[in-house]
Amino acid sequence: MKINLKFFASLREVLQTSQETVELPADVITIMQLRDCLIARGEPWSSALAQGKSVRAALNHQMVEEDASLIEGAEVAFFPPVTGG
């Protein structure tokens, strides 16, 4: 499945990217599994998205929990819980 990722605020700065398109392995079907997949890339991903860190996610412009299911062509945005203008 191919999805579009967006990163905002401090995550964008740490990861040095604001967006990318990724092809996911077949077993990655939730936001939590996507986050784990990105953490597996190593640094700086592993520290920026580490479990226990407060990171919010939106799926197609709707705030979602980590158990939300991904869909082909989705836009997934990750950002810290508080972002400024």
MOCOR-V673753 format. One record per backbone hydrogen bond with DSSP energy under -0.5 kcal/mol. NH is the residue of the N-H (numbers start at 1). CO is the residue of the C=O. Records with the same first field share a line. If there is no record, write none. Layout:
BEGIN
NH: CO + CO
END
This chain:
BEGIN
3: 22
4: 74
5: 20
6: 76
7: 18
8: 78
11: 8
12: 8
13: 9
14: 10
15: 11
16: 12
17: 12
20: 5
22: 3
24: 1 + 22
28: 25
29: 27
31: 68
32: 66
34: 30
35: 31
36: 32
37: 33
38: 34
39: 35
40: 36
41: 38
42: 39
45: 42
46: 42
48: 44
49: 45
53: 50
55: 53
56: 79
57: 64
58: 77
59: 62
60: 58 + 75
62: 59
64: 57
68: 65
70: 29
73: 2
74: 71
76: 4 + 74
77: 58 + 75
78: 6
79: 56
END
